[in-house]
Amino acid sequence: MKKYLVVLVVACLWLVGLVGAQTGEPIKIGAVFDLSGPTGDVGTPYAEGVIAYVNWVNENGGINGRPIELLSQDYKYDVATAENLYKQFVSQGVVVFMGWGTGDTLALVDKIAEDQIPFISASYSASLNDPQGSAPYNFLVATTYGDQMEIMIRHMAAKWVEAGNDLADMRIVVFHNDSPFGTDPVPQGQAYAEAAGIGGFLSIPQPRGATDFNAEIQKADDFGVTHIIVQNVSSGAALLARNVVDYFGSNEEIVFGCLNWCADELFVTRAGAAAEGTLGAIPFTPTTVEVEGQVIPREVLKAQGRTLEEASLHFTQGWAATAVMVEGIRRTLEAGLELTGPNIRATLEQMENFETGGLMAPVTFTPEDHRSTRALAIYRVENGIWVQDSELIDLRALETE
């Protein structure tokens, strides 16, 4: 199936270069995708979302009559490959770039700044938000991993206290991918937990290729774990969820939560009954909660004989992220400005409350803050689907109270 998806995506990439080729000078966008590497389970639908949005734009007249030419390739989650592909695509004239992982995006920060290429990746590392310093051309199109974890802890803590428990008795264990992506939110989560008076906080890496996580769960049990938060992709989180239920005997012993990259349909499918009750800090609206922004993606997928639920919320992530970048290009052209990196960056920095039809919170960038939002809602798995468990929790608003 993975080989089929890779072939499908490559075919789509070829088609993107053809659609609308006679309607004006192409606008080149670069991209790297993980289709066959360790995050390919979520990277493939994200890539499909990027490609589908580009195709849809081209089929509807392009950007002000100019087609998008997407230059992209599977980099298999290898940093060196991402760096080489980035250099190749920039030399071919891309004006913006759609990236993927935390490690490779961080490795490229200096080159991105030097080349003045506006860059939106699927990494939501807070370290990329440094518009006045090291990362002037990086834009975060979703709630950062650290903010996701803080919001999750706030929600878990509120529920814990509502149930009559003391925060001093709460013990949080973070299971994370053994990579910069995995460790990224841990410091902010730990700092918030300590400031809130939560009794304990421990982080444990999940070894790649593990067939079970029983040894790691034993460490969590020895710590007195009451709550688990996972910063990993769906496959690793699902295996952990099943192991936790087997170890403790039920879904009810430990409160289990996932951040963005494992709170999805694939997690529910792979975890099975162990997914019930799982909380998700999800910046993008799950496919099981209908919003206006899903209408066009559903139509696009229906024409392919697929559903949005099958494509997953990571498809809409790729779709929405590309919509933001394309809007920046569109506004730059409409302002009569030359399509350069500095001009596109300045245009993005003026974007205020840009709506994606509810696919995510409204997008606002400023010259001082390249985080599109610091808000999200918490969702919960109920009868095998994601349902909303909280209202929008906005850290920016909370900080001003």
PyMOL commands that set and color helices and strands:
alter all, ss='L'
color gray80, all
select helices_A, chain A and resi 2-18+40-59+79-91+102-115+126-128+145-162+167-169+180-183+186-196+214-223+234-248+260-262+265-275+292-302+308-311+313-334+341-348+395-400
alter helices_A, ss='H'
color red, helices_A
select strands_A, chain A and resi 27-33+68-74+96-98+119-120+138-139+171-177+200-206+227-231+255-258+279-282+375-382+385-388+393-394
alter strands_A, ss='S'
color yellow, strands_A
deselect
rebuild
show_as cartoon
